Amino acid sequence: MPVSEGEDFVFTAEMTYTGAAGTGRGCLLGSRDLILQLPVRTFTGSERTMGTRDWFIEGRPVVEYVRSRLEDPAIDATGLDGLMRELASAVEGAVLVDLSVVRRFKVRTSLLSGGIYTSLRDSGPGWKGFPLRKADAAGFRDSYRGHPASAGG
């Protein structure tokens, strides 16, 4: 049975990307076991020279490619994590978080701190944030409600 948004995964096509590829716009895909952030458009430059880079997978814009793969009837719930790992390896700057190793996990929907926050530590600093708009954060919150990783947050 093909995957369905809201049940098997949650996806936002527009978020703030911060990662190895720089800063800019990105997308975020979450399954029950993984969170994947991909760059869509990043800003590059130094001093007086600025530029942008649009990201592609197999010649197609990242968001378009991800959506088409998620709509593929051959992808079912058991193959979703494999797809996410494949996408992570296809894009330089992808951030893949395995929720089985996360010690603390929070999804916030407030105006100034909306997003997903994960930490590999039991306490103290070390949080990794994925900023989201309030409506998108609410979708992720609903999807991860009761998740075992959220017990540490």
N, C-alpha and C positions, 0 to 999 in steps of 0.2 A: 504494500500500500504506500503511495507517495507521501512525502512529508507534508505537513500543513503548518502554516504559520500560527503561532499562538499555542499550539499543542506540542509539536516536536522541536520547534525553533522560534526564535524571536530575532528580528532584523530591523536595523535602521540604516537608511541609505545616506543620512546626513548627520555627521557629528564632527567634533573637533579632533583631529588626528595629532597625536604627539608620539613620536617613536624614532627609530633609527633612521628613517627616511626624512626626518625634519618635522615641521609643523604644517598644518593646513587642514584640509577636509578629509574625512575618511568615512568608512562604514563599519558597522559592528554587527556581528552575527553570533548568536549564543545558542548552544544546545544544552542539554541537561548536564553534560560533562565538560564542555569547552566553551571558551569565549575567544572569538577571533576578531581582531581589529586589522583592517586593511587601509592603506592610503588610497585616496581618490585623486587629490590634487595637493601637492606640497609646494611650499615656498623655499627657494634656495637663494643663496647669495651671501656676499660679504661686502662690507664697506659701502660703496656706492652702486654696486651692481646687484640687482634683484631679478629673480626670474621665477617661473612656476614650472612644475612638471605634472603632467597628467599621467595617471597610471593605467596600464592596460594588461589584460590577460588574454593571450592568444589573439591579439589585435583588436580586442573589444574593450570598451571602458569597464573598469572593475565592477561597478554596481550593476551594469547591464549583464555582465558575464555571471556574476554571483546569482542574480535573480533567475537567469535562464537555467543555471544548474539546479537551483532549488525547485524549479518548476518541472524538472525532468522526472517523468513517472518512474524511471528506473532507480531513482534515489529514494530509499525508504529509511525509516528511523534507525535501522541498524547500520546503514551506510553513511549516515549524516556526519559522524565524527571523522570517518575516512575522507569524506569530501572536504571537510574543514581543514584537515591536515594537508591535503593536496593543495588547497587554495593557499595555505600558509607557505608552502614550499615554492609556490609559483610566483610570489610577490616579495621582492626585497623590501624589508621594512615591516613585514607583517608581524603582529604580536599575537601569539597563541598562548592562552592561559588554560592550564589543565586544572579544573576545579578539585580534582582528587588530592592535589598537593597544597591547595590553598588552606591556610589556617583561619583566616578571618575574611568575611565577605559581607559587603553591605551594598544595598541599592538605595540611593537617596533621590527624592523627587523635589527637593526644595529649589528655589529660584537660583541661589548662589552656589549650591554644591550638588546640583543634580547629576547623577551618573552612577556608575558601578565602581566600587572600590574593593580591591583584593590585597591581601597581605600574606606572605609566606611565613611570617613570624607570629608567635602567640601573643605578643604585646609590643608596645612601643612603636617607633616609626617604621617605615618600610612599606607604606601603602602605594599601590599603583592605581591610578585613576583613569577612568574612561568617561569623560564629560559628555552628558546627554541633555537634550532639551527635556523639559518636564514631562510632556506627553510620552516621549520615547522611554524615559526612565520609568514611568508608570507601567509601560508594557513589559519591560524587563523585570520590574519588581513583581508583577503578577506572575510572570513565568517562573521566577525563582523562589516564590513564596514556599516556605517549608523545605527548601533545599538543604541537605545535610551540611554543606559548606557554610551556610549562613548562621549556623549555630555558634560559631566563634566570633561573630561580629556583634 
